[in-house]
């Protein structure tokens, strides 16, 4: 019907006229470019997309009411590029406020449980052998995922100048791979905090198996970052800041201030963005409730009030895109096992999430920041960045 085609044209205009083709259930096609093809399978789905595309595109793709031909990643890249044309980002960022970033203690537990406690069996299918669910580091593009994750851990150790016997606090430790690396390869004494019960249980079992569990090696603590006490020579937060929320950045800075020694170093590794924009409704409701990737300006609320100096900033955006490509390839390889654990709509939802994340990093709507910091006036800082060279070593050594 002509009315349906008019709605589809209006939807494409609202998306910034991405370089794609779009078709309705009756095969009526609208072309705004030569790229991938969006197929809307029924009228109700079209109405939902007009109502709230940032929520219902994900829901209806997961349900099979939307199909994408020609590659999901290229399609989402085209959509991202259209949405970020000059002037458009500023227009969108003046709209709705990011929801869920208050992240109280109880809310944080619920949010983390929603995403990270889906089961270790699920994540083991497509993560590396250390179960690291953060951006890897590829000093050579062809490095394996396992080697690139070890290179990332080595890069972090070198950035903070980690030395044997130093005390490390890690806020948000995932399945504990980084903490174990610090203890095994550098002789660090690590206290790692996490509010995911499943992750902490897994991490403790692995540390016990490797003979490094305890106060002289790694201690995994099931608790929130706000309750961290004690002193440390190194403070690390790798992949946690996205779940903290800007309203809590000063509180995080206070935690670091009361724990980090005068000559200590800290590093925060976080997904970020150039312009403060909320996550899409679908990501916020279905995948990562309460999440928010900050800008560097927003991250300064952690450092400035407590008198910390940022001494190194690195953007590993394309490294995260490569990491996600590895994850998606492994996820697709285990599609049948994932469907057996959950269902087909879950498979489609997570395919969309991983593909959308790749598109976010390749088009620059998402960044990956590593910020190294210390107390103002600490002159025990590297003179050059030479110590960061060759973190990848060789595959055998890693």
Secondary structure in CASP SS format (residue, H / E / C, confidence):
PFRMAT SS
TARGET T0000
AUTHOR 0000-0000-0000
METHOD secondary structure of the structure
MODEL  1
X C 1.00
X H 1.00
X H 1.00
X H 1.00
X H 1.00
X H 1.00
X H 1.00
X H 1.00
X H 1.00
X H 1.00
X H 1.00
X H 1.00
X H 1.00
X H 1.00
X C 1.00
X C 1.00
X C 1.00
X C 1.00
X C 1.00
X C 1.00
X E 1.00
X E 1.00
X E 1.00
X C 1.00
X C 1.00
X C 1.00
X C 1.00
X C 1.00
X E 1.00
X E 1.00
X E 1.00
X C 1.00
X C 1.00
X C 1.00
X C 1.00
X C 1.00
X E 1.00
X E 1.00
X E 1.00
X E 1.00
X C 1.00
X C 1.00
X H 1.00
X H 1.00
X H 1.00
X H 1.00
X H 1.00
X H 1.00
X H 1.00
X H 1.00
X H 1.00
X H 1.00
X H 1.00
X H 1.00
X H 1.00
X H 1.00
X H 1.00
X H 1.00
X H 1.00
X H 1.00
X H 1.00
X H 1.00
X H 1.00
X C 1.00
X C 1.00
X E 1.00
X E 1.00
X E 1.00
X E 1.00
X C 1.00
X C 1.00
X H 1.00
X H 1.00
X H 1.00
X H 1.00
X H 1.00
X H 1.00
X H 1.00
X H 1.00
X H 1.00
X H 1.00
X H 1.00
X H 1.00
X C 1.00
X C 1.00
X C 1.00
X C 1.00
X H 1.00
X H 1.00
X H 1.00
X H 1.00
X H 1.00
X H 1.00
X C 1.00
X C 1.00
X C 1.00
X C 1.00
X C 1.00
X C 1.00
X C 1.00
X C 1.00
X C 1.00
X C 1.00
X C 1.00
X H 1.00
X H 1.00
X H 1.00
X H 1.00
X H 1.00
X H 1.00
X H 1.00
X H 1.00
X H 1.00
X H 1.00
X H 1.00
X H 1.00
X C 1.00
X C 1.00
X C 1.00
X H 1.00
X H 1.00
X H 1.00
X H 1.00
X H 1.00
X C 1.00
X C 1.00
X C 1.00
X C 1.00
X C 1.00
X C 1.00
X C 1.00
X C 1.00
X C 1.00
X C 1.00
X C 1.00
X C 1.00
X C 1.00
X C 1.00
X C 1.00
X C 1.00
X C 1.00
X C 1.00
X C 1.00
X C 1.00
X H 1.00
X H 1.00
X H 1.00
X H 1.00
X H 1.00
X H 1.00
X H 1.00
X H 1.00
X H 1.00
X H 1.00
X H 1.00
X H 1.00
X H 1.00
X H 1.00
X H 1.00
X C 1.00
X C 1.00
X C 1.00
X C 1.00
X C 1.00
X C 1.00
X C 1.00
X E 1.00
X E 1.00
X E 1.00
X E 1.00
X E 1.00
X C 1.00
X C 1.00
X C 1.00
X C 1.00
X C 1.00
X H 1.00
X H 1.00
X H 1.00
X H 1.00
X H 1.00
X H 1.00
X H 1.00
X H 1.00
X H 1.00
X H 1.00
X C 1.00
X C 1.00
X E 1.00
X E 1.00
X E 1.00
X E 1.00
X E 1.00
X E 1.00
X C 1.00
X C 1.00
X H 1.00
X H 1.00
X H 1.00
X H 1.00
X H 1.00
X H 1.00
X H 1.00
X H 1.00
X H 1.00
X H 1.00
X H 1.00
X H 1.00
X H 1.00
X C 1.00
X C 1.00
X C 1.00
X E 1.00
X C 1.00
X C 1.00
X C 1.00
X C 1.00
X E 1.00
X E 1.00
X E 1.00
X E 1.00
X E 1.00
X C 1.00
X C 1.00
X H 1.00
X H 1.00
X H 1.00
X C 1.00
X C 1.00
X C 1.00
X C 1.00
X E 1.00
X E 1.00
X E 1.00
X E 1.00
X E 1.00
X E 1.00
X E 1.00
X C 1.00
X C 1.00
X H 1.00
X H 1.00
X H 1.00
X C 1.00
X C 1.00
X H 1.00
X H 1.00
X H 1.00
X H 1.00
X H 1.00
X H 1.00
X H 1.00
X H 1.00
X H 1.00
X H 1.00
X H 1.00
X H 1.00
X H 1.00
X H 1.00
X E 1.00
X E 1.00
X E 1.00
X E 1.00
X E 1.00
X E 1.00
X E 1.00
X E 1.00
X E 1.00
X E 1.00
X E 1.00
X E 1.00
X E 1.00
X C 1.00
X C 1.00
X C 1.00
X C 1.00
X C 1.00
X C 1.00
X C 1.00
X C 1.00
X H 1.00
X H 1.00
X H 1.00
X H 1.00
X H 1.00
X H 1.00
X H 1.00
X C 1.00
X C 1.00
X C 1.00
X C 1.00
X C 1.00
X C 1.00
X E 1.00
X C 1.00
X H 1.00
X H 1.00
X H 1.00
X H 1.00
X H 1.00
X H 1.00
X H 1.00
X H 1.00
X H 1.00
X H 1.00
X H 1.00
X C 1.00
X E 1.00
X E 1.00
X E 1.00
X E 1.00
X E 1.00
X E 1.00
X E 1.00
X E 1.00
X C 1.00
X H 1.00
X H 1.00
X H 1.00
X H 1.00
X H 1.00
X H 1.00
X H 1.00
X H 1.00
X H 1.00
X H 1.00
X H 1.00
X H 1.00
X H 1.00
X H 1.00
X H 1.00
X H 1.00
X H 1.00
X C 1.00
X H 1.00
X H 1.00
X H 1.00
X H 1.00
X H 1.00
X H 1.00
X H 1.00
X C 1.00
X C 1.00
X H 1.00
X H 1.00
X H 1.00
X H 1.00
X H 1.00
X H 1.00
X H 1.00
X H 1.00
X H 1.00
X H 1.00
X H 1.00
X H 1.00
X H 1.00
X H 1.00
X H 1.00
X H 1.00
X H 1.00
X H 1.00
X H 1.00
X H 1.00
X C 1.00
X C 1.00
X C 1.00
X E 1.00
X E 1.00
X E 1.00
X E 1.00
X E 1.00
X E 1.00
X E 1.00
X E 1.00
X E 1.00
X C 1.00
X C 1.00
X C 1.00
X C 1.00
X C 1.00
X C 1.00
X C 1.00
X C 1.00
X C 1.00
X C 1.00
X H 1.00
X H 1.00
X H 1.00
X C 1.00
X C 1.00
X C 1.00
X C 1.00
X C 1.00
X C 1.00
X C 1.00
X C 1.00
X C 1.00
X C 1.00
END
